[in-house]
Amino acid sequence: MKLIYGITLLLAYQLVGEVGVRALDLPVPGPVAGMLLLFLTLVALGRVPESLSTSAGGLLSHLSLLFVPAGVGIMVHAERIGAEWLPIALALVLSTLLTMAVTAWVMLGTRRLVDRWRPDDER
């Protein structure tokens, strides 16, 4: 019963996120908004309910199955991917490098902010 309650809770947050995004016409996917609402609820609650932990653990243990549709899509479009491999490869490499650079920049900025707030004797 815990598994069903946890999955129902996950789906309810997804639904609330989807409805909220559509009602407010936000440029964010509904499941992402629902996940943010769930996160805020868990932070406010201060713990993860056992039913949610059980269902999330069950879903995560089978996470690899969620990659099957992507693999099938790659196989279906293999000819097109082969014909356009260079732009795809460039986009993947450049976006990865850009993401790494932005992540490093944000980390350095965050570190500077934290160091400003930290007393001198703790540095």
C-alpha positions as CSV (number, residue, x, y, z in Angstrom):
1,M,0.0,0.0,0.0
2,K,2.9,2.3,0.7
3,L,4.1,2.0,-2.9
4,I,0.7,3.0,-4.3
5,Y,0.4,5.9,-1.9
6,G,3.9,7.1,-2.9
7,I,3.3,6.8,-6.6
8,T,0.0,8.6,-6.2
9,L,1.8,11.4,-4.4
10,L,4.3,11.7,-7.2
11,L,1.6,11.8,-9.8
12,A,-0.4,14.3,-7.9
13,Y,2.6,16.7,-7.7
14,Q,3.1,16.2,-11.4
15,L,-0.5,17.0,-12.1
16,V,-0.4,20.1,-9.9
17,G,2.7,21.2,-11.7
18,E,1.2,20.6,-15.1
19,V,-2.0,22.5,-14.3
20,G,-0.1,25.3,-12.7
21,V,2.2,25.8,-15.7
22,R,-0.7,25.7,-18.1
23,A,-2.8,28.1,-16.0
24,L,0.0,30.6,-15.6
25,D,1.4,30.0,-19.1
26,L,4.9,29.4,-17.8
27,P,7.7,28.3,-20.2
28,V,8.6,25.4,-17.9
29,P,7.6,21.7,-18.3
30,G,4.8,20.7,-15.9
31,P,6.7,17.8,-14.3
32,V,9.6,20.1,-13.5
33,A,7.3,22.5,-11.7
34,G,5.7,19.6,-9.9
35,M,9.2,18.3,-8.9
36,L,10.1,21.8,-7.6
37,L,6.8,21.9,-5.5
38,L,7.5,18.4,-4.2
39,F,11.1,19.5,-3.2
40,L,9.8,22.6,-1.4
41,T,7.2,20.5,0.4
42,L,9.9,18.0,1.5
43,V,12.1,20.8,2.7
44,A,9.2,22.4,4.7
45,L,8.3,18.9,6.1
46,G,11.9,18.2,7.0
47,R,11.8,14.5,6.1
48,V,10.8,12.2,3.3
49,P,7.7,10.1,4.0
50,E,8.3,6.4,4.0
51,S,5.8,5.8,1.3
52,L,7.5,8.3,-1.0
53,S,10.9,6.9,-0.2
54,T,9.7,3.4,-1.1
55,S,8.1,4.3,-4.4
56,A,11.0,6.6,-5.4
57,G,13.5,3.8,-4.6
58,G,11.5,1.3,-6.7
59,L,11.4,3.7,-9.7
60,L,15.1,4.5,-9.4
61,S,16.0,0.8,-9.3
62,H,14.4,0.5,-12.8
63,L,15.6,3.8,-14.2
64,S,17.5,2.1,-17.0
65,L,14.2,1.0,-18.5
66,L,13.4,4.7,-19.2
67,F,16.3,4.9,-21.6
68,V,14.8,2.2,-23.9
69,P,12.6,4.6,-25.8
70,A,15.5,6.9,-26.5
71,G,17.6,3.9,-27.8
72,V,14.7,2.9,-30.0
73,G,14.5,6.4,-31.3
74,I,18.2,6.4,-32.2
75,M,17.8,3.1,-34.0
76,V,14.8,4.4,-35.9
77,H,16.6,7.5,-37.0
78,A,20.0,5.9,-37.5
79,E,20.2,6.9,-41.2
80,R,19.4,10.5,-40.4
81,I,21.9,10.6,-37.6
82,G,24.6,9.1,-39.9
83,A,23.9,11.8,-42.5
84,E,24.1,14.6,-40.0
85,W,26.7,13.3,-37.6
86,L,29.0,16.3,-37.7
87,P,26.5,19.0,-36.6
88,I,25.2,16.5,-33.9
89,A,28.7,15.8,-32.6
90,L,29.6,19.5,-32.6
91,A,26.5,20.4,-30.8
92,L,27.2,17.7,-28.1
93,V,30.8,18.7,-27.6
94,L,30.2,22.5,-27.6
95,S,27.2,22.2,-25.3
96,T,29.1,20.0,-22.9
97,L,32.1,22.4,-22.8
98,L,29.7,25.4,-22.3
99,T,27.9,23.6,-19.5
100,M,31.2,22.8,-17.8
101,A,32.4,26.4,-18.1
102,V,29.2,27.8,-16.7
103,T,29.2,25.3,-13.9
104,A,32.8,26.2,-13.0
105,W,31.9,29.9,-13.1
106,V,28.9,29.5,-10.9
107,M,30.9,27.4,-8.4
108,L,33.6,30.1,-8.2
109,G,31.0,32.8,-7.7
110,T,29.3,30.8,-5.0
111,R,32.6,30.2,-3.3
112,R,33.4,33.9,-3.3
113,L,30.0,34.7,-1.8
114,V,30.4,32.1,0.9
115,D,33.9,33.3,1.7
116,R,32.5,36.9,2.2
117,W,30.0,35.7,4.7
118,R,32.5,33.4,6.6
119,P,34.3,35.0,9.5
120,D,38.1,35.6,9.0
121,D,39.1,33.0,11.6
122,E,37.3,30.2,9.7
123,R,39.0,30.8,6.4
